[in-house]
């Protein structure tokens, strides 16, 4: 699960599911229950005071990520996982909208692969490319209009 939010505005975060508990505790139709919560303060036990007429607000986005084996980085557009083993780099990418374009895989600051991509929610990309060395990895995802959708790097 990914939560994208303004870090300084919404410090609280909670995900809860009631495995083993009667669904009737939370639902009236016997369905499964899963709760996502984002809040102003880190926990339910912290308090805040708003002055008369004051308000607090923010926008956040939650989305599920599956099919990529976890993620190293996520933003409002998608989540990425980069792994390296046995001279191979594996890029896994899940997006929140359809993205057609190019993923440029980088290693030690150098481009090592350009991959044409067509990714959509529920249809992640998993691509493996060769690599002759080991080193910090990165990726840049660019759509067909030239918009940078996602950039991630590890100490390049």
N, C-alpha and C positions, 0 to 999 in steps of 0.2 A: 504494500500500500504506500502511495506517495501522497504527501501533503505539501503543497506549495503555498507559502504564506509570507507576509512581511514579518521577518523575525523580531523586530523590535516592538511590534504591535500585538502579537498574539503568541504568548509564551507557552500556553497550555496545550496539551495534545493527549488524546486518549483514544484507544481502540479497544473494544470489549465485545466478546461473544460469550454466551452462556453455555458452553458445552457441559452436558450432563445435567443441566437444570431444565425444569419443565418450561417449554416455550410459552405456556399460559401465564407465566410470571410477567412477560413483556408483550405478548401478542394476543389478539382475540381470535385468530384463525388457525393456530397451531403451526404457523410458519416458523422458520428459523429467525433468530434475532442476531443482529450485528450492529453495534453502535460506534459511531465516529463522533468525536467531540473535539472542537478547537475552542480555546478560550483566551481571555485577556491575561489571566494569571496562570502560573505553572500547575497549580493543583486546585481541586475543589475546596481545599481548606484554607487557601489564601483569600484575603479580602482586599477590595479596592473601594475608594470613595470617589464619587463623581460630584463635582460642585453643581449647584442648581443651574439648569440649562445646558450643562456640559453633555457631551456624548462621545462615544468611542465606537469606531467601526473599522472594518477592513474587509478585504476580499480574499478568499482563499479557494483553492481547488484541491480536491481529493480525487485520486484515480487508482484503480487496481493495476498492478503490473504482474503479468504471468508470462511464462514461456521463455524467459531469458535467464533464469537461474539466479535471481537476485539482481541488484543493481549497484553500480559504483557512484552514479551521479544521476540526478533527475531535475527537470525544470518543468514549467507549465506545458511544454511541448512533448516531452517524452523522457524515457529513462534508458540509460546505456550501461552495459557491462562489457568490460574488456578484460580478457584473460590471456595469459601467455604460458605455453608449455611445449616442450619438445620441438622447438623451432617453429612454432605456429602461434599466430595471434587469432583469437576468436572475438569477433564483434557481435554482440547481441543488442538489439534495439527494439524498444516498444514505444509507440507514439500515441498521442491523444487525439490526433486527426490523421487523415490520409496524408502521407508525405511521399512524393515522387521526387527523386533527385539523385544526389551523390553523397556518399560517406567517404571521407578522406581519413584513412587510418595513419597515425603518425607513431614513430618510435624514435626516441632520443632526439626529438626535434626535426626529424626527417620524414617526408611522406613515403610510406611503404606500400600503400594500396589505395586505389580509387574504386569504389564499389557502387554500381548503379543500384538504387534502392526503390522499392515500392512497399511501403509499410502502412498499416492501418490498425486501429484498435482491434485487438483480438487476433491480429495477424502479424506477429513480431518477425523480425529479421534475425537470422543467425548465420554468420558467414565466417569462414576460416581462411586465413591467408598465410603464406609462408613468411618467415623472417630469418635472416642469417645471424642475428645477434639478439641479445637481451637488452632491455633498457626501458626507461619510462615510456608509457603508452599514452596516446591521445586520439581523439576523433573529432572531426568537424562534420556536421550534417547540414547540407545546403539543398534547398528545394529547387525546382526547375525555374523559378523566378529569380534565383540568386539570393534568396533570403536565408540567412544563417538560422537554422532551427535549434541547434544544440552544439555546444562546444564543451569538451571535457579533456583535461590533460592531467597527468600525474607527474609533477616536477620535471617538465620538459626543459 
